[in-house]
Structures are given as structure tokens and as C-alpha cells.
Amino acid sequence: PVKENDSEEKKNGNGKDADKKETEVSVKIDIEGINHRIVSITSKTGSYRNLIPVEGGLLYQNAGKLEMYDIAEEKSKEIMDKVSQVQVSADKKMMLYRSGSDYGITAIKPGVKPGDGKLNLDNLVMKIDPKKEWAQIFNDGWRIFRDYFYVDNLHGVDWEKMKTNYSQWVPYVGHRADLDHILNEMVSEANAGHAYVNWGDFENVKRIDGGLLGARLEPDAKAKKFKIAEIYESENWNESRRSPLTMPGVDVKEGDYLISVNGNEIPADENPYLYLENLAGKRTEITVSANADGSNPRTSVIEPIKSELELMYLTWVNQRRELVEKLSNGRIGYIHVPNTAVEGNRELHRGLYAYHDKEALIIDERYNGGGFIPDVMADLLDRKTLSYWQRAGLNPMRTPGVAHDGPKAMLINGYSSSGGDAFPYYFKKKGLGTLIGTRTWGGLIGISGNASLVDGGSISVPRFGIYDENEEWIIEGIGVYPDIEVVERPEQLAKGQDPMIEKAVEVLLKQLQENPAKKVKTPEPPNRSGWIEIDID
């Protein structure tokens, strides 16, 4: 029920309401036939969010813009560009917006620009009592973990007791990092994966990006210089995998001696990266020579990079791809899947486009860092060719365009985690091939966001756990076991050997020998002329 004041109000002698007559209004939603009363508003396809009813229409955000659908005119109007957040006043006529780091208050009307009605927050300060705030964060963190955890028994842990035990440390916290330690200890009592404590408001050391060459340097004591022992692989069209020494116009080769950087001579008894400090992304002169004495020097202009991790990863992958190619004589394709997020999906799709015509496939998901639930990735590996299409003068097509019909093996280890646990589980459950390696991490209670803490910190609470069709909890705390166990020994890895790949190639070649890949050829052209040749003899 909704109560409304009578339109005629009586005032007493003091100007106050004397006798308010209230009318009770009953609101009822007519469910019968409600689907037939749905009306589609005329609007373009977009990414709509934060829908708010306002006077005369509907306010919403779409691809960074604030727009309003005008009901009377039946069309959308742009209110403001570059808006990240908006709150509407109670009377639906004004709004508080955020654009970049600015806040402002304006009327809801077309033509509002960022900066209109800007609030001056220069003198806005907040006085914080750290002790009280830390106590609040502890209590909030305890509640958040309790309320968002995926099962209400918190794995059998007495959560009230945990609060009593760990709260005794809170009065002695002297820094926000101390509180993180307490929260970490407390949430670890639940014995669950994906229970992370992310620090809040405290200053971090300002970092200076050192420049890197995308190469491995080795000191040569005899020459008293550094030698460029290895230049990492690159994809120079991809900024994250750009290698300074392999860019067009750069004349540097493996085996060259590093003579100088920006004219500064580099001796072998000093750290060469001191001369590259703060040079990431900046034009830098590098001089090298094929000779230890520095004769016939060659100078190139490069832009050092901040990180070599992507280049080292790409080099590692290509080395294993070459190993598979060599051991299988080109019959087996190799795909490494670094995670089950964007990068992993990209690498799996790229790999299948490149190697779907190979007789067999090795899917390497060692060191897989997880991400999304990888059911779509497993479905992609489960594709089989359904039909072929002949084209005059061209190679035949097939449907699906990318599918692999041969045997597969997947490599796993203890660093295959989260989505990297789920991927081999789905691979095995679908019967896609053989799992080779060591047991995976065993962390498959997922996280999907939860309330944050007052100072910007957060606790990632495990929010959804996995069980199977037999109504049994699986994988969490256990992992996924391989069909064939292969342990990588440190001395083997140090020599550049990869026993898991060697075993995978062996297994797949044996499977191909037992069940050779079928070569589908285009049949003879059909004769549909209506004529039949008869042998009279």
C-alpha cells in the first residue's frame, strides 16, 4: 500500500499541518497476459547498462555515452559523452556524474558536456583514525568471507571462533600490511583455493622501468665484454612481443659483443642494465661488434622494452614446437595454452587454425594460470569434420572449417591451476585423448567478485564449487590425475630435454600406427546427364 496526503492540507495557527487526511492507494500488478504488453523501444544495438527511469524517459549508459530514450518522441538522445558513472536525484530531474576523475551535478538534458557543473573537490579531505579503520576492515572482511562463501558451513570451520581468535591481534596492528597478514591467516582456515587477500591503502615504492634488450647476455671474462648469447623470438607486430634487436634496420646478431649503450662503454665486470636504466620505450643507441676487440663496430637505434617475459615465453613455446616437429617428422602439431582467459583462448584458436590438418595434436597446458571456465575450449577440441565441399580449381572446403579428427594428448603439471584444472578434466571426460604429466594444482572453487573493503582492499571469496553428476565434490584440493605419469627432473630440463613431450609423441605415433589417419579424397565427378552406357558384349 502507498499512502498519499490529501491535496487540501489544513494548517493550524502555528503554520503546522493540523489535520492531514491520508488516502490509501493499493498497487496491483496484473500478471495475466503481461508478456503481450511488452513493448520494444526503438534503439540501435549497443552495450546498455545502468538503466534509470527519469522524467520523460529512460536514462542509460551506452559505450561511454550517457543517453536517454525519450518516450514521447520515441527516439534516443545523447545527454553526455565520456561518462563512467551516474546517480539520479530523487525527483529524477538532476544527476551526479563522473567523467574521468571529475564529478559534477547538472540537469538531465541533451548537450551536457564533461566539466559542466563540476564540483571543486580540491579541499575535500578525510580524517582517518587508522586503528578504528583497521578494526572495521577486520570485521567487514570476516563478514564478507562468511556471507559470500560457496557453502554455508565454511568447510566445517567455526567461523565465530575464528573471529574471536584473530581479533585479539588487531589492536597490535601497526601497518596495513600487518592487517593483511591477519586476514590471510584467518581465511586460510577455510582450506580453500582462490581465497586471496588484496592489500588496501598504503604507499608503494615508485618503480623505474629499466630497459631490456630482449636477449640473454653472457659475460666473456677473456674479452672483458658481454656477449649476446641468445636473441629471444619475437612477433614485432604485437607490442607485447616486440623484440628491440629483431626490428627492421637493427643490425645485431647472436654472438655479437656488446660494446656500448648511448656511447657508454660496457665492461664485463659491471651490471650492463645500469646503462639501460629508465630507457624503456626511449630511442637508444647500441653498438656491437662481431670481434672481441671491438673492431668494425656497428651502431643501431633501438627502443628497449620493459619486460622480456612474453619473448621468453614465445621462445619456450617455439622450441617445443620445433621439438615436436622433429620427433614426429612433421606429423604432430603442438599448441601451448597459457591460461583459460583471453590469451589462452587466442592461442588455442590460432593453433587449431595452423595445425588442424596435422595427423595428431599435443595440447600443452602446463603452467596454465586459469581464467574462465574452459567448456568452450574443450568443445573446440571436440569438433569433428561433418562434411567436405568440392570447388572447381580450388582445394576442397570442409565443415566445420576448423576441426581435428585425429588423436590428441594433453600435457599437465602441478602448475596447471584453476581453469587449468578444469580443462584437462573436461578433456578427459569428453574422451578427447590421453593426459600425460603430473597431477594438477587442485583449486577449482571459483571467484566472481564480491563486496570490497572501505580502503580499496578486498578479499576474493571462493563463491562456486564444482561437483559431478554423481553428486560428489571433485578436483578441489585433489587436482586431476594424468593417464600416464611423467615427472620432469631438473637436470633434464637444464639440458633442454622435455620428457613429457617425448612421451606424448611416442604415445601419439603408436596410436597413429594402430589407427592410421584416413586421407579423404574427392570422389570422381558425378554423372547426372541421364545417359547410361551399356556394354552390349
N, C-alpha and C positions, 0 to 999 in steps of 0.2 A: 504493500500500500504506500501511496505517496500523499503527503498532506500539503495542502496549499492554503495560504492566508486568504481570507475573504477580501475582495477587491476594495471594499469600503472599510477602512480602519477607523475606529473611534479613538480619539485621543483624550487623555484626562487633562486636568488643569495644568499639570507639570510637563505636558508635551510628550508623555509616555503612552505607549499602547495601553488602552484601558480594557477593551473588550474585543479580543481577536476571535473571529469566528473561523473555525477550521473546517475545511471540506475534505473528506477522504476520497482519494481517487484510486480506483482499482485498475491495475495494468494486467492484461491477459494476452499471452502470445497464442495466436491461432495456428496450431501445428498442422492441422488438416490442410493439405494442398499447398504447403509452404514452398515446395520445390517449384511449383508452377508460377510463383510470384517473384522468382529470382530474375533480376534484370541485369544484363551485361552493359556496363558503361563503355562508351566508345573511346578507346585509347590504344596507343601503339604498344607493341611488345617492348618490355623493359624489365629492369630489376627493381621491383617495387618493395618498399619496406616502410615501417613506421607510419601506418595509415591512421589518420586522426580526423574525426568528423569536426568540421568547423562551420561557421555561419555561411550558408550558401553552397556548401560542397564538401569535398573530401581532400584533405591535405596529405601529401605523401612525398617520400624521397625516392628519386629515380636516377641512378648513375651519377651521384654527386650533385644533383639539382634538387631543389625544393619546388614541387609543382602542386597545383590544386585543380581538381576536376570540378568545374562549375556546373551544377545540376541544371540551372535554368537555361544556360547556353549549350549544354551537352558537349562540352569540349574541355581539354586540359589547358591550363595556363601556367607559364613559368613564373614562380614567385621570386626565386633567388638562385644563383649559381654558387657552387663550391660550399655546400653546407654539409657538415658531418653529423650534427645533432640538432634537434629542435624540440622545444616544450611549448605547449599552448596554454594560454591563460584560461581561467575558469569560465569567462564569458565568451571564449572561442574567437576573440577579435584580435588579440595580441599574441606575440610569440617571443620566446627567448631562443636565440640561435647560437650555434658555434660554427665559425668558419676559420679553419687553421687553428691558431692559438687565441683568436679573438672571440669575444662574446658580445652580443648586442640584443636590444629589445626594440621591435618595430611592430607596426600594424601588419596584418596579413593581407597583402595586396600585391599585384604584379609590379615588377620593376624595382624591387628592393635589391640593393647591391651590398656585397660584403663591406662592412665598415659602417653602414647606416645604423644609427642608434647604438654605436659602440660604447661599451662600458669601460670606464677607466679603472683598471684593476692594479695600477702601479702601487698604490698604498694599501692594498689588501694583504694583510699579514695574519698568520695564525700562530698563536702561542700554544706550544705543546709541552705538556709535562710527560717526559719520556716514561717514567715509572708507571704512571697511570695508563698511558697508551699501550705499553708492553703488556700490562695486566689485561687490558681489553682485548688485545690481539691474541693472547693465550686463550682466553675464554671463547672468543669468536672462532679461533682455529679448532678448538676442541668440539664446539657445537657443529661447525661445518662438516668436520670429518664424521661425526655421529649421524648427522641428518642426511648426508649425501651418499654414504657408503652403500654398496650394492645389495647387501643383505643386512637385515636389522639386528642380527646377533653379533656383528663385528667379529666374525670368526671365533666366537666364544669368549672374547676378551671382556672383562668387567670394565667398561668404559668410565663409569663413575669413579671406580678405584684409580684408574689411570689419571684422572683429573686431580684427585686428592694427592697422589704420589708426586706428579710432576709439577703441580702448582707450588710446592714447597721450594722449588728452585727459583721461581720467578722473582721474588724480592731481591735476589742477589745478581740479577742480570745487570751488566754494566755497559752492554753494547747490543745493538740489534742482532749481530751475529750470534751472541750468546743465546738469544731467544730462539733463533733458527735451530741451534743445536738442541734445545729442549724440545721444540716441536718435532724435529727429526726423530729424536729418541721416542717420543710419545707415539707418533703414527707408525713407527716400526713395530710397535707391539701387536699391530693387527696382522703382521706377517703376510703382507700383500704386495704384489708388484704394482708399479705405477703410482705409488704413494710418495709424491715429491713435495718438498718444501722449497718455495722460491722466495728469496730474500726480499725485503721491502726497502724502506727509505734509509739508505746510508750512502755516503760518498764513496765512489770508486776511484781508483788511480787512473789518471788520464793516460791513455795509451798513444804512443807514437808509432805509426806504421813504418816498419823497416822495409826497404826494398829487397826483393828477391829476384833471382835470375831465371828460375825455372830449370835449375840444373844442380847436379851434385858435384861439389868441389872437393878435391883431394890435395893435401899438401905434398909437395915434392921436395924432400929435405935436400937432395943433391942440387937441384936447380934453385932452391930457396924461393920457390914460387908456388902458387896454387895452379893445379891443372883442372880443366873442365872435363871431369871423368865421364859424365853422362848428361845428356840434354833430354829432359822428360818429353813424352809425347804431348801433342797439342791439338786443339781444334780452334784455330785462330779466329774463326767466325763467331765463336762463342766466348764472350768476355771472361766468363768464369774459368775457361780453359785456354786462355791466351798465354802463349809462351814467348817471352821477350826475345829469346835467342833464335826463334824459328820464324819470326816475322819477315815479310818481304824486305829485301835490301839490307838485312843484317848478315854480316859475314863472320860468323863464329861457328866453329866445328868442335865436335868431341875430340879431345886430345890436345886442344889448344891450351897455351899457358895464359893465365890472366895477368896482364901487365899493369893496367891502371884503370881507375874509375874517376872520371872527371879530372884527369890529369894527375891524380894522386896514385903514386906507385904502391902496389900491394905486395908486401913481403910475406913470406910463408910463416913467419913467427908471430903474426898478428891476426886478429879476427877480421876476415875480409868484409864481414857485414857491417862493421863500424863505418866503412866508407859508403855504405848504401843506406845508412840511417835516414829516415824521413824522405826517401826518394821514390816511394811507391807512386806510380802514375805520373812521374815527372820525367821530362826528357833528360837523358843521362848519356854521357859519352863513355864507352867501354873500349879499351884497347887490348887486343890479344895478339899472340904470336904462335906460330907452329913450332918455334925454336925456343929452347930453354934459355938461351942468352938474350932473348927479346928482339932478335934481328928480324927485319922485314915485318914490322908491326902492322896491324890492320885495325882501324878505328871505325866503330859503328855507333849510331844513335839509337838507344832503346828506351822503353818505358818499363822499369821494374814493376813487379806485381806484389800485392800484399800477402798472398797465400799461395803455396805450391801444392796444397792438398789435392785439389782437383786434377792437377797434372800428374801427381804421383799415383793417384787412383787410376787415371786413364792409362798410364804406363803399365801398372799392375794388371789391368784387365787385358790390354793388348798382348802382354807377354803370355798370359794364359790362353788367349785365343790362338796365338801362334803355336803354342804347345799342343793344343787340341788338333789344330790343322795338321801339324807334323805327325803326331802319333796315329791319327786316323786316316792319313793320306787324303785329307780334304772331305771325308765322308760325314763328319760330325760338326755341327755348328755349336758355338759357345756364346751364352748370354749371361752376364752378371747383373743381378738385380740388387742394388744397394739398399733399398728400402721399399716399403709398400705405399709411399706417398707419391708426390709428383715425379721425382727423379726416377724412382723405381718403375712406375708405370711407363714413363717415357723410354727407358732403356729396354723394357720388355717388348714394347711395340716396335721400337727400332730394330731390335734383334730379330723379331719374328719376320719383319719385312725383309731383312737381309738374309735370313737363314731358313725360312720355311720350306725351301726346296732341298735342304740337306736330308740325308737318309735318317739321321738321328740328331737329338739335341741334348746338350748339357745346360741345365738351368742352375747357375751358381748363385745361391742366396746366403753364402757365408757372410758374416758381418752385416746382415740385413738389419737396419735400425728400426723397422716397423713404420707405422703411419696409419693408413686407412685399413679397414678390413678387406683382405685381398680376394674376395669372391670373384670379382670381375677378372682379376689376373688369372685365377685358376680356370675360369670359363674360357679365356683366350687360349690357354694351352690345351683345352679340351676340344677345340674346334677340329672337325674333320671335313675333308673335301666332300661336297654333296653332288657336284656335277661339273662337267667341263663344257667349254664353248669354243667351237671351231670358227676361225676368222680367215678369210682369204688373204694369203700373203703375209699373215702375221702369226705370231705364236698363239696357241690356244689360251683362253682365259679359264678361270675356274671360280666356283662359288663355294664357300666364301673366298674372297680374293687372297686372304692371308690365313692359312691353316696348315697344320703339320700332322701328317698321318703316321709317322714312324715312331720308334721307341724313344723314350726320354729318361733322363736321370737328373735328380736334383741333389746338389751338394749343400750340406748343412753343418753348422758347428755351434758351440756354446754362445757365440755372439749373434746368432740368428734369434732375434728377440721381438716380442710383441706381435705386430703383423708378420714378422719373420718367423714366429711360432705358428701362426695360423696358415701361412702359405704352404709349408710342407704338409701340414695336417690335411688341408683341402686337396693337395696334390695326391696324397696317399689315399684319401677317402674316395676320390674320383677314379682311382686306379690308373693314374697317368704315367706311372713309371716307378723307378727304384730310387729310394732315399739312401744316400751314401754320405758317411761322415761321422759326426758325434752328436749327442743329444743336444737339442736346442735349449735356450735360456729358461723357458717356462714362466713367462709373465704375460698372462692373457686376461687380466681384468682391465677393461678399457677405461679411458678417461674421455669426458666430453664437455668439460667446463663446469664450473660451479662458482659459488659466491667468493669474492675476494676479500682481503683484509684491508683495514682502514688506511694503512700507509702505502698501499700499492702492492704489497706482497700477496702471496697466495699459497694455498695448499691444493695440490692436484689429488682429488679423492677418487679412488677406483670406483666407477659407477656402474659397470655392467660386466658380469662374469659369464663364462662360457660353459655350457653343458650340452650333452648329445641327446640323440633320440631315445637312448636307453635311460634317460633321466639321471645321468651321472655327471658330476663335475669333472671337467677334463683340462689337461695342459697346465693350468696354473700351478706353479710350484713343482711341476714334473717335467714339462717340455715334451718334445716329440722325438721318439727314438728312430734311428736310421734302420733301414733293412740290412745294410752292410756297414759295419763299424770300421772306420779308418781313422786312426789317430795321427795327426800331423806332429812330428817330432821337431824340436827346434833346430837340430843340426841338419835335418833335411831341408827345412825352409831356408836356412842360412846358405845352403849350397844351390838354392834356386830350384829345388825339386818341389813337386806338388803331388804327393801320393794320392790325394783324393781324386784329382783329375786323371791320374794314371789308372786308378781303379775304375772310374766311370767309363773311360774309353775302352778298357778291357771288357767291361760288362756289356756295353752297347754293341761293340763289334761281335761279341759272341751271340747276342740277340739277333743281330742282322744276319749272321751266318745261319742261325736256326730258322729265321723267318725273313728271307731276303725282301728288300723293299720292292714293291711292284712298280714297274715302269709302265705307265698308262700311255698308249699311243693313240693317235687319231685314227679311227677306223676308215676303211675305204669309203669314198663318197657314195651316198645312196643313189639308186636309180629309180626315179619316180615318173618316168616318161610314159608308163602304161604299156610299153613294148616288152614282150617276153621272148627271149631267144630259146629255140627248141633244137636240140641235136637230133636230126632225122635218122642218123645212122643207128 
